[in-house]
Amino acid sequence: MILDNRKNFIAPFFLTLGSIVLLQWGHFVWYFEQPVGLALLWSVVDWGVWFCLFAVYWRLSNQFFSNNHVSQQHLLTLLFIMLAGPMQILISSGAYQLLYQTEKTLLESFFHLMNKRWLQNLMISSCAVLVFRLIQSSQKQSHHSETEEPVQIKVYDGKNYRVLETGEIYAICSTKNYLSLYTKDEEVVIRETLKEFKDKIPSDDFIQVSRSAVVNIKVINQLSKYSKSSFQLILANNMSINVSRRYLDLVKSYFTDQTVVP
């Protein structure tokens, strides 16, 4: 699945954090002639808070990115760019109050640092968003190249072991711990949860349309409105799958060019 391998980012994440802390520490000591211990404390607090905010944004952004919640991701990005700087200063100021004696109150420290750093912090948050988006784009391209070949999945239907290519699967519907895999001509029932099975299939080829159903986007013929507030997908084998309200925006984002029957 796209962006699920977080272990690959742990080492670069902390290596980058450590490098930036050391650079700022050296800058404070050499240029501003600050005490070594105090300069190190400032650097660790400043960038420790920044990287915690980066991690929260990265996690939420990846969730929206993987589920193609485009509008939510854009809103998250805007809020991060505008609010990450003030949040970093507020949290850092609070940490300074706890860790050593300061002459200013929390609010005085906050407004003092905001006056000095608002533009710098705006640039930091904007650069972080740019880096994250570049990583997401490169990962998506890599994922596309990895999934060009048909993916084969071994299943057991209670009597026989079978091998299905993901392209053969039109829809996947769950009932408790059982799944119905619908192909062009048949239904294959296996004992597995939908969450477990989703980890085996290419996320770019399938779309979740309800809590209990996932559909192959390549076999969708139509998105139809069949009641005042209900929609369903019509597949190439004339099978219909209900779309829940929770996933309707996601479905529409994939199929804006599909014909919707009034």
Backbone bond lengths (Angstrom), bond angles and torsions (degrees), N, CA, C in turn:
res aa  C-N    CA-C-N  psi(-1)  N-CA   C-N-CA  omega(-1)  CA-C   N-CA-C  phi
1 M - - - 1.461 - - 1.524 109.41 -
2 I 1.342 116.29 148.24 1.443 120.19 -178.63 1.524 110.43 -64.59
3 L 1.324 116.45 134.07 1.452 123.86 169.98 1.523 113.50 67.49
4 D 1.305 119.57 14.55 1.452 120.20 -178.80 1.525 112.94 -88.31
5 N 1.335 117.67 -16.75 1.452 120.29 -175.50 1.519 109.85 -87.05
6 R 1.326 116.99 76.34 1.461 121.45 -174.43 1.525 111.93 -72.93
7 K 1.339 118.52 -22.14 1.461 120.74 -178.54 1.515 111.79 -59.31
8 N 1.339 117.44 -29.93 1.455 120.52 -179.76 1.525 112.80 -67.66
9 F 1.341 117.35 -14.98 1.461 120.80 -175.68 1.524 112.88 -104.37
10 I 1.339 117.91 -9.07 1.458 120.16 -176.09 1.523 111.49 -64.82
11 A 1.344 116.67 -51.02 1.470 119.97 -178.20 1.534 112.18 -62.87
12 P 1.360 119.85 -50.15 1.470 118.93 177.15 1.527 112.92 -60.64
13 F 1.329 117.04 -34.57 1.461 121.50 -179.66 1.528 110.43 -60.15
14 F 1.340 116.71 -52.12 1.457 120.14 -177.23 1.523 112.09 -76.00
15 L 1.324 118.05 -29.49 1.460 120.59 175.21 1.526 110.33 -64.73
16 T 1.328 116.83 -43.07 1.462 120.95 177.69 1.523 110.90 -64.90
17 L 1.340 116.92 -43.55 1.463 121.03 178.33 1.523 110.58 -58.77
18 G 1.335 116.76 -48.11 1.462 120.24 -179.40 1.520 112.65 -62.46
19 S 1.333 116.68 -40.19 1.465 120.75 -179.93 1.522 111.51 -64.60
20 I 1.341 116.95 -44.01 1.465 120.52 -179.27 1.528 110.84 -67.04
21 V 1.333 117.07 -40.05 1.466 120.36 177.91 1.523 110.45 -59.99
22 L 1.327 117.29 -45.21 1.465 120.97 -179.60 1.519 111.53 -64.99
23 L 1.328 116.87 -40.09 1.472 119.97 179.29 1.529 111.22 -63.93
24 Q 1.339 116.66 -45.58 1.463 118.88 -179.79 1.520 111.14 -68.16
25 W 1.323 117.06 -37.42 1.464 121.28 177.32 1.533 110.40 -59.57
26 G 1.331 116.12 -47.91 1.463 119.70 178.07 1.516 112.11 -62.15
27 H 1.345 116.12 -37.45 1.469 120.60 179.22 1.529 110.97 -64.67
28 F 1.345 116.93 -43.70 1.462 120.38 179.43 1.538 111.10 -63.68
29 V 1.341 116.43 -42.82 1.460 120.85 -176.30 1.523 110.85 -70.65
30 W 1.328 116.92 -45.25 1.472 120.31 -173.91 1.526 112.42 -79.85
31 Y 1.344 117.14 -47.54 1.463 120.26 -173.09 1.528 111.74 -84.37
32 F 1.346 116.79 -45.97 1.464 119.90 -177.23 1.527 113.01 -92.79
33 E 1.358 115.90 -6.58 1.466 121.58 178.35 1.528 111.95 56.12
34 Q 1.327 115.12 43.72 1.449 121.36 178.00 1.531 110.32 -85.08
35 P 1.346 117.94 155.27 1.464 120.37 175.06 1.532 111.02 -57.01
36 V 1.322 115.99 142.47 1.469 120.90 -173.90 1.532 111.61 -58.70
37 G 1.332 117.48 -47.63 1.458 120.66 -177.61 1.509 112.70 -65.60
38 L 1.341 116.55 -43.59 1.454 120.36 -179.56 1.524 111.50 -66.18
39 A 1.338 116.47 -39.25 1.466 120.56 178.74 1.525 110.75 -63.78
40 L 1.337 116.36 -39.56 1.465 119.99 178.59 1.526 110.47 -66.11
41 L 1.333 116.99 -41.02 1.467 120.91 178.50 1.521 110.47 -61.24
42 W 1.330 117.43 -46.96 1.463 120.88 178.80 1.535 111.36 -57.50
43 S 1.338 115.02 -45.69 1.467 119.53 -176.58 1.522 111.58 -64.97
44 V 1.340 116.81 -43.81 1.463 120.90 -179.07 1.520 110.35 -64.37
45 V 1.334 117.02 -44.86 1.471 120.61 -179.03 1.525 110.29 -65.33
46 D 1.350 116.49 -49.76 1.464 120.44 -177.39 1.520 111.81 -55.11
47 W 1.324 116.22 -54.38 1.459 119.56 -173.04 1.522 112.71 -83.76
48 G 1.340 117.04 -23.07 1.460 118.65 172.67 1.522 110.93 -63.00
49 V 1.348 116.03 -43.40 1.468 120.58 177.28 1.520 110.41 -65.44
50 W 1.350 117.17 -44.64 1.468 120.05 179.01 1.528 110.99 -56.01
51 F 1.319 116.56 -47.46 1.465 119.04 -174.70 1.524 111.47 -72.15
52 C 1.335 118.77 -26.58 1.467 119.54 172.07 1.529 110.10 -66.29
53 L 1.331 116.92 -41.84 1.464 120.54 176.74 1.525 110.90 -64.88
54 F 1.350 117.02 -40.38 1.465 120.40 176.49 1.528 110.48 -58.81
55 A 1.340 116.16 -43.59 1.464 120.55 -176.92 1.531 111.27 -63.97
56 V 1.343 116.88 -40.60 1.463 120.44 178.55 1.524 110.37 -64.64
57 Y 1.345 116.09 -45.84 1.468 119.12 178.56 1.528 111.05 -62.16
58 W 1.315 117.18 -43.30 1.469 122.60 -178.53 1.521 110.69 -59.86
59 R 1.341 116.13 -44.49 1.462 119.79 -178.26 1.527 111.23 -65.83
60 L 1.339 116.94 -48.28 1.459 120.23 -179.11 1.525 111.29 -66.45
61 S 1.320 116.73 -41.18 1.462 120.60 -179.94 1.518 111.09 -62.78
62 N 1.325 117.14 -40.05 1.466 120.91 178.71 1.525 111.64 -64.39
63 Q 1.330 116.38 -38.03 1.466 119.48 178.63 1.520 110.65 -63.56
64 F 1.332 117.29 -46.34 1.457 120.68 178.71 1.525 111.00 -66.21
65 F 1.347 116.01 -38.41 1.464 121.00 -178.62 1.526 110.57 -65.18
66 S 1.329 116.87 -45.88 1.461 121.10 -178.35 1.522 111.74 -65.66
67 N 1.349 116.83 -33.31 1.468 121.14 -178.36 1.525 112.90 -94.58
68 N 1.347 115.64 3.96 1.464 121.88 179.26 1.526 112.70 57.82
69 H 1.341 117.02 36.74 1.453 121.88 172.80 1.524 107.32 -86.71
70 V 1.326 115.60 78.86 1.461 121.30 -169.86 1.521 111.71 -65.21
71 S 1.324 117.34 -47.07 1.466 120.20 -176.84 1.522 111.09 -63.44
72 Q 1.341 117.22 -39.98 1.462 119.91 179.15 1.517 110.83 -66.07
73 Q 1.354 116.62 -37.23 1.458 119.16 179.70 1.525 111.16 -66.87
74 H 1.324 117.29 -39.65 1.462 120.30 177.70 1.522 111.17 -64.06
75 L 1.333 116.82 -41.82 1.460 120.56 178.80 1.525 110.57 -64.36
76 L 1.335 116.64 -42.95 1.463 120.87 177.84 1.524 110.93 -59.84
77 T 1.332 116.69 -42.98 1.461 121.00 -179.37 1.525 111.32 -63.25
78 L 1.325 116.89 -44.22 1.462 120.52 179.12 1.527 111.21 -62.46
79 L 1.330 116.32 -44.91 1.464 119.85 179.74 1.519 111.15 -64.06
80 F 1.336 117.33 -38.96 1.462 120.39 179.86 1.526 110.76 -64.15
81 I 1.328 117.29 -46.38 1.464 120.49 -179.07 1.530 111.07 -61.07
82 M 1.337 116.89 -40.83 1.459 120.59 -175.38 1.530 113.00 -80.55
83 L 1.331 117.65 -34.88 1.460 120.41 -170.14 1.525 114.90 -106.64
84 A 1.332 118.20 -17.36 1.465 119.71 -176.33 1.522 111.44 -61.84
85 G 1.346 117.51 -41.53 1.462 120.87 -179.85 1.518 112.64 -60.77
86 P 1.352 118.97 -54.81 1.468 119.84 176.78 1.532 113.46 -58.73
87 M 1.345 117.39 -37.80 1.462 119.92 178.72 1.515 110.86 -65.24
88 Q 1.345 116.58 -40.99 1.460 120.23 179.20 1.522 110.88 -62.14
89 I 1.321 116.95 -42.76 1.462 120.69 -179.66 1.528 110.68 -67.55
90 L 1.327 117.85 -41.85 1.463 120.92 -179.41 1.529 111.16 -63.90
91 I 1.339 116.81 -46.09 1.471 120.16 -179.47 1.524 110.47 -67.27
92 S 1.329 117.25 -42.76 1.469 120.61 178.77 1.524 111.29 -62.37
93 S 1.331 116.74 -42.40 1.467 120.60 179.63 1.527 110.36 -62.27
94 G 1.320 116.39 -40.71 1.459 119.89 176.75 1.521 111.88 -63.41
95 A 1.340 116.91 -39.62 1.464 120.72 177.94 1.520 111.20 -64.68
96 Y 1.343 117.35 -39.87 1.464 120.44 178.10 1.529 110.44 -62.43
97 Q 1.338 116.85 -39.17 1.455 120.51 179.32 1.525 111.41 -61.81
98 L 1.327 116.16 -35.20 1.468 120.16 -177.78 1.521 112.95 -81.36
99 L 1.345 116.83 -32.19 1.462 120.32 -170.16 1.521 113.98 -89.87
100 Y 1.325 118.03 -26.19 1.472 119.03 177.79 1.520 109.86 -157.35
101 Q 1.311 115.08 164.11 1.457 121.03 -177.89 1.529 110.43 -70.84
102 T 1.316 116.56 129.14 1.460 120.56 176.96 1.522 109.20 -123.84
103 E 1.321 115.15 152.77 1.459 120.22 -179.24 1.527 111.69 -80.44
104 K 1.317 117.44 -21.38 1.461 121.70 -176.33 1.529 110.69 -100.84
105 T 1.323 115.21 153.57 1.468 120.15 172.17 1.527 108.62 -75.69
106 L 1.341 115.20 173.62 1.463 119.41 179.98 1.521 111.23 -60.24
107 L 1.319 117.18 -45.92 1.467 119.83 -179.24 1.525 111.58 -66.83
108 E 1.343 116.63 -39.32 1.469 119.70 177.95 1.521 110.76 -62.46
109 S 1.342 116.61 -42.25 1.468 120.50 178.12 1.520 111.05 -64.44
110 F 1.347 116.13 -41.66 1.458 120.40 -179.35 1.523 111.18 -60.87
111 F 1.328 117.37 -51.51 1.466 120.10 -177.56 1.532 111.90 -69.29
112 H 1.324 116.49 -32.32 1.470 119.74 176.53 1.530 110.91 -63.47
113 L 1.352 115.95 -46.81 1.466 119.85 -179.40 1.530 111.85 -72.34
114 M 1.338 116.75 -35.55 1.471 119.13 176.77 1.523 110.95 -61.02
115 N 1.322 116.10 -40.60 1.465 120.80 179.31 1.521 111.76 -62.99
116 K 1.337 116.22 -32.26 1.467 120.87 -177.13 1.531 112.56 -89.57
117 R 1.349 116.52 -32.98 1.467 118.99 -166.05 1.524 115.18 -117.00
118 W 1.322 120.35 2.20 1.464 119.75 -171.44 1.521 112.02 -58.95
119 L 1.351 116.87 -41.56 1.461 119.24 -179.71 1.528 110.86 -71.68
120 Q 1.327 116.71 -41.57 1.464 121.01 177.73 1.522 111.05 -59.44
121 N 1.332 116.86 -45.08 1.462 120.18 -179.25 1.529 111.95 -69.10
122 L 1.332 117.08 -34.14 1.457 120.16 175.78 1.528 110.58 -62.38
123 M 1.329 116.63 -39.55 1.465 121.05 178.56 1.529 110.94 -68.84
124 I 1.345 117.48 -38.37 1.467 121.03 179.02 1.523 110.39 -63.00
125 S 1.335 117.11 -47.89 1.469 120.05 -178.88 1.527 111.06 -65.48
126 S 1.339 117.24 -37.28 1.471 120.26 178.91 1.522 110.91 -67.14
127 C 1.327 117.36 -41.64 1.467 120.84 178.06 1.521 111.32 -65.30
128 A 1.343 116.76 -37.91 1.460 120.28 178.06 1.523 110.85 -62.02
129 V 1.332 116.91 -43.89 1.465 120.96 177.65 1.521 110.68 -60.83
130 L 1.332 117.28 -42.98 1.455 120.92 179.81 1.525 111.08 -61.44
131 V 1.336 116.89 -44.38 1.468 120.83 179.24 1.521 110.64 -62.36
132 F 1.335 117.32 -45.68 1.458 120.78 -179.44 1.526 111.41 -61.96
133 R 1.326 116.68 -42.41 1.464 119.77 -179.41 1.529 111.02 -65.48
134 L 1.339 117.11 -38.45 1.468 120.07 177.16 1.525 111.12 -63.43
135 I 1.339 116.54 -40.67 1.471 120.60 177.82 1.523 110.30 -64.57
136 Q 1.334 117.43 -43.78 1.465 121.24 178.57 1.516 111.21 -60.42
137 S 1.331 116.25 -43.08 1.464 120.65 -179.28 1.519 111.22 -63.97
138 S 1.339 116.80 -44.11 1.469 119.82 -179.54 1.518 111.08 -66.96
139 Q 1.343 117.51 -35.67 1.459 120.45 178.80 1.522 110.91 -67.94
140 K 1.342 116.14 -39.47 1.453 118.85 179.89 1.521 110.76 -65.06
141 Q 1.349 117.18 -40.67 1.461 120.88 177.50 1.521 110.56 -63.34
142 S 1.337 116.24 -41.40 1.463 120.53 178.14 1.514 111.07 -63.98
143 H 1.345 116.04 -40.60 1.468 120.26 179.33 1.519 111.15 -64.80
144 H 1.333 117.33 -39.14 1.468 120.74 178.07 1.522 110.43 -60.73
145 S 1.321 117.47 -43.89 1.465 120.88 -178.08 1.523 110.92 -67.49
146 E 1.362 115.86 -32.72 1.468 119.36 -179.28 1.522 111.89 -73.18
147 T 1.328 117.81 -26.80 1.464 120.62 -173.99 1.532 113.12 -104.53
148 E 1.331 116.61 13.89 1.456 118.80 177.41 1.527 111.11 -65.72
149 E 1.344 117.48 -36.81 1.457 121.27 178.08 1.530 109.43 -77.16
150 P 1.350 117.98 144.47 1.467 120.39 178.91 1.522 111.38 -58.35
151 V 1.323 115.95 136.56 1.458 121.55 178.37 1.520 108.45 -94.71
152 Q 1.325 116.49 126.64 1.462 121.50 179.57 1.523 109.79 -101.87
153 I 1.320 115.67 137.81 1.460 121.78 -178.66 1.522 109.24 -125.59
154 K 1.321 116.12 130.12 1.455 121.18 177.48 1.528 109.37 -90.24
155 V 1.337 116.29 128.96 1.462 120.70 -179.07 1.524 109.41 -131.24
156 Y 1.328 115.69 158.49 1.462 121.96 177.12 1.521 107.83 -126.54
157 D 1.322 116.90 119.17 1.465 121.08 -174.65 1.531 113.45 -94.76
158 G 1.342 116.39 14.44 1.466 120.38 -179.53 1.508 112.75 98.48
159 K 1.350 116.62 -18.85 1.463 121.48 178.39 1.520 111.45 -126.41
160 N 1.311 115.78 -42.79 1.465 120.28 -174.45 1.527 110.53 -131.56
161 Y 1.340 113.86 150.14 1.459 120.39 169.93 1.524 107.87 -89.43
162 R 1.323 115.93 135.14 1.462 120.46 -177.11 1.514 110.22 -134.09
163 V 1.331 114.56 158.89 1.457 121.21 174.74 1.521 108.04 -119.11
164 L 1.331 116.36 121.16 1.459 121.73 178.90 1.522 109.62 -116.82
165 E 1.323 116.24 138.24 1.455 119.51 169.56 1.522 108.45 -84.21
166 T 1.324 116.69 143.56 1.471 119.15 -176.99 1.524 111.68 -60.02
167 G 1.334 117.04 -28.09 1.461 119.70 178.55 1.517 112.82 -66.90
168 E 1.343 117.00 -21.45 1.466 120.68 178.17 1.523 112.22 -77.62
169 I 1.330 116.94 -20.98 1.455 121.14 -174.27 1.520 109.58 -86.01
170 Y 1.332 115.83 119.73 1.459 121.03 -179.81 1.525 111.34 -86.33
171 A 1.330 116.54 -44.01 1.463 120.82 -177.87 1.520 109.97 -150.30
172 I 1.316 114.67 154.38 1.463 121.83 178.65 1.518 106.94 -129.19
173 C 1.337 116.29 118.63 1.464 120.84 -178.03 1.528 109.27 -123.17
174 S 1.314 116.21 137.01 1.463 120.48 -175.76 1.516 112.34 -108.98
175 T 1.323 115.12 147.13 1.458 123.89 170.98 1.515 106.82 -139.07
176 K 1.340 115.48 102.39 1.463 121.90 -174.57 1.534 109.49 56.43
177 N 1.333 118.09 -118.76 1.470 120.63 -177.28 1.523 113.24 -98.17
178 Y 1.337 116.91 16.69 1.459 120.93 179.45 1.523 109.87 -117.21
179 L 1.320 114.79 148.64 1.457 121.21 177.05 1.513 109.92 -122.74
180 S 1.321 115.21 140.81 1.463 121.30 170.36 1.524 107.49 -105.97
181 L 1.336 116.35 116.81 1.460 121.88 177.26 1.523 107.56 -98.09
182 Y 1.315 116.74 113.81 1.457 121.23 -177.10 1.527 109.69 -97.93
183 T 1.335 115.57 122.97 1.460 121.54 173.74 1.537 107.55 -103.70
184 K 1.311 116.68 -167.87 1.465 119.84 -178.99 1.527 112.02 -61.13
185 D 1.355 116.27 -38.10 1.468 119.37 -171.28 1.521 114.58 -122.07
186 E 1.329 119.27 -6.98 1.460 118.53 -173.08 1.522 112.42 -148.11
187 E 1.328 114.64 170.17 1.460 123.32 175.29 1.521 108.39 -119.20
188 V 1.324 117.01 126.94 1.466 122.47 178.32 1.522 107.44 -113.01
189 V 1.333 116.77 120.34 1.461 121.78 -178.27 1.525 109.28 -101.64
190 I 1.321 115.92 127.83 1.460 121.03 179.64 1.525 108.78 -131.04
191 R 1.320 115.99 160.35 1.470 121.10 177.82 1.529 108.69 -96.31
192 E 1.308 115.54 100.93 1.469 121.46 -179.10 1.533 107.88 -169.05
193 T 1.317 116.59 155.06 1.464 119.46 177.91 1.524 109.44 -88.27
194 L 1.317 115.64 157.90 1.463 120.49 179.81 1.522 110.70 -64.20
195 K 1.318 117.19 -39.24 1.467 120.60 179.88 1.526 110.75 -61.07
196 E 1.328 117.29 -43.34 1.466 120.92 179.77 1.524 110.82 -64.38
197 F 1.333 116.89 -41.57 1.460 120.29 -176.39 1.521 111.34 -71.38
198 K 1.341 117.22 -34.17 1.467 120.32 179.90 1.525 111.74 -61.69
199 D 1.327 116.64 -29.44 1.470 120.10 179.24 1.521 112.38 -68.75
200 K 1.348 117.27 -14.38 1.463 120.93 -176.72 1.528 113.12 -96.97
201 I 1.321 117.22 -13.38 1.466 120.02 -172.66 1.528 110.25 -110.03
202 P 1.344 117.61 152.69 1.469 121.08 179.90 1.528 110.87 -64.99
203 S 1.323 116.96 123.27 1.467 120.16 -176.46 1.522 112.13 -66.45
204 D 1.343 117.95 -24.86 1.463 120.14 -179.28 1.527 112.35 -76.61
205 D 1.330 117.56 -16.29 1.463 121.18 -176.97 1.526 112.88 -97.89
206 F 1.312 117.30 -13.47 1.458 120.82 -175.83 1.525 110.18 -128.17
207 I 1.322 114.74 149.48 1.455 121.05 -179.50 1.517 109.43 -131.49
208 Q 1.320 116.89 134.75 1.459 120.55 177.19 1.515 108.51 -81.83
209 V 1.334 116.62 128.73 1.471 120.87 -175.75 1.527 112.41 -115.33
210 S 1.322 116.82 -11.19 1.454 121.66 174.12 1.521 107.05 -161.05
211 R 1.310 115.64 175.46 1.459 118.71 -178.96 1.525 111.95 -61.21
212 S 1.329 117.01 -25.96 1.467 120.53 -174.03 1.530 113.74 -118.87
213 A 1.341 118.38 13.20 1.465 119.33 -176.67 1.521 112.05 -143.28
214 V 1.343 114.46 138.10 1.461 123.53 175.01 1.518 107.40 -128.77
215 V 1.331 117.21 139.54 1.463 121.35 -173.42 1.532 110.08 -126.48
216 N 1.339 115.14 143.70 1.466 122.03 173.63 1.534 108.56 -74.91
217 I 1.330 116.89 117.60 1.474 119.14 -174.31 1.527 112.56 -67.10
218 K 1.338 117.22 -19.80 1.464 120.30 -176.70 1.529 112.83 -77.29
219 V 1.335 117.06 -11.63 1.467 119.04 -177.59 1.524 112.00 -113.65
220 I 1.317 117.21 12.48 1.463 120.19 179.28 1.521 109.88 -83.45
221 N 1.314 116.07 126.48 1.466 121.48 177.43 1.516 112.75 -95.15
222 Q 1.347 116.97 -33.36 1.456 118.47 -170.48 1.527 111.40 -160.97
223 L 1.308 114.79 146.25 1.456 122.46 169.11 1.517 106.65 -108.05
224 S 1.331 117.18 115.73 1.464 121.14 -171.39 1.515 111.22 -120.32
225 K 1.324 115.67 142.04 1.454 122.50 173.31 1.524 107.71 -95.66
226 Y 1.348 116.26 117.23 1.457 117.91 -175.42 1.522 113.17 -112.39
227 S 1.330 117.76 -0.85 1.459 121.23 170.98 1.523 107.54 -153.80
228 K 1.316 116.82 -174.54 1.465 120.84 -173.71 1.514 112.43 -57.06
229 S 1.299 117.60 -39.38 1.466 120.05 -176.65 1.522 112.91 -134.78
230 S 1.327 117.58 21.07 1.461 121.13 -176.97 1.519 111.13 -120.95
231 F 1.338 115.12 140.99 1.457 121.77 178.85 1.521 109.93 -125.39
232 Q 1.328 114.82 157.21 1.458 120.28 173.91 1.517 109.51 -144.42
233 L 1.327 114.69 153.26 1.460 121.50 175.99 1.519 108.72 -98.99
234 I 1.343 115.75 136.30 1.465 121.63 175.14 1.518 107.36 -105.42
235 L 1.344 115.93 122.73 1.458 121.04 -176.49 1.522 110.84 -94.47
236 A 1.328 115.18 172.55 1.465 120.88 -175.75 1.523 112.34 -64.43
237 N 1.325 117.90 -23.48 1.465 120.50 177.96 1.528 111.84 -94.72
238 N 1.360 116.21 17.91 1.461 124.49 179.94 1.529 113.64 68.87
239 M 1.290 117.25 10.72 1.454 120.83 175.49 1.532 108.80 -75.82
240 S 1.338 117.10 142.86 1.464 121.34 178.05 1.527 109.62 -114.11
241 I 1.333 115.12 138.52 1.458 121.87 -179.71 1.519 108.28 -126.95
242 N 1.329 117.26 127.19 1.462 120.97 178.94 1.528 111.06 -70.73
243 V 1.327 115.22 141.92 1.462 121.87 177.46 1.531 107.87 -108.66
244 S 1.320 116.74 124.07 1.469 119.40 -179.89 1.529 110.38 -80.62
245 R 1.316 116.07 158.48 1.469 120.73 -178.83 1.516 111.61 -59.01
246 R 1.323 116.29 -35.74 1.466 120.66 -177.36 1.521 112.17 -60.32
247 Y 1.340 116.86 -33.26 1.459 120.92 -175.38 1.529 113.06 -106.67
248 L 1.326 117.69 4.94 1.460 120.19 -175.13 1.532 112.06 -64.06
249 D 1.329 118.02 -43.39 1.468 120.52 179.27 1.526 110.90 -63.16
250 L 1.322 116.64 -38.08 1.456 120.60 177.87 1.522 110.67 -63.17
251 V 1.333 116.51 -44.54 1.465 120.71 178.97 1.529 110.27 -62.49
252 K 1.318 117.24 -45.16 1.458 120.70 -179.16 1.529 111.37 -63.90
253 S 1.331 117.32 -33.60 1.461 119.42 179.49 1.523 111.48 -66.17
254 Y 1.325 117.39 -27.67 1.460 121.69 176.07 1.521 111.59 -80.78
255 F 1.316 116.36 -35.62 1.452 119.80 -167.82 1.519 112.97 -123.16
256 T 1.305 117.05 46.80 1.471 120.63 -179.95 1.523 111.28 -64.79
257 D 1.333 118.23 -21.31 1.458 121.18 -179.91 1.514 112.90 -93.90
258 Q 1.349 116.47 -3.25 1.463 119.71 -179.90 1.535 109.36 -73.84
259 T 1.298 116.59 150.09 1.460 121.58 177.93 1.519 109.82 -75.55
260 V 1.316 117.56 126.70 1.465 122.24 176.45 1.525 108.15 -106.63
261 V 1.290 117.23 120.03 1.457 122.29 -178.82 1.516 109.19 -78.25
262 P 1.339 120.60 123.86 1.471 121.80 -178.71 1.521 111.16 -68.70
